[in-house]
Amino acid sequence: MLTPTSRESTKMAYTHYIFFAANPRSGDQKAAEFLNKARNFSCRFEEYGKNAYGHVFNVLDPADSDRSYKLIQKTVISFCDQASIVVALMGGDGGIMRLI
């Protein structure tokens, strides 16, 4: 899996970084289901020439949140002039979880 800080990330330049802060206790608990599956993912939209990196973290877990906040900070510092960076909060009605 390529991450924003890995040496391999130069092989695939990401055009979008999306960080999902998931609250596993809110809404219909779809965030909890997702946290038990994929935590990092990448996808390529070839027809648009876009590559996206996604990272999901548990906002209620202090260690996971701290690592993820540092990753977000490092990504912003390193790539803010080269890519779109989005941070989304998941929890409540489960709408975001249905999208991903």
ABEGO torsion letter per residue (X at the ends): XBBAABAAAAABBBABBBBBBBBAABEAGAAAAAAABBABBBBBBAAAGBBBBBBBBBAABAAAAAAAAAAAAAAAAAAAAABBBBBBBBEEAGAAAAAX
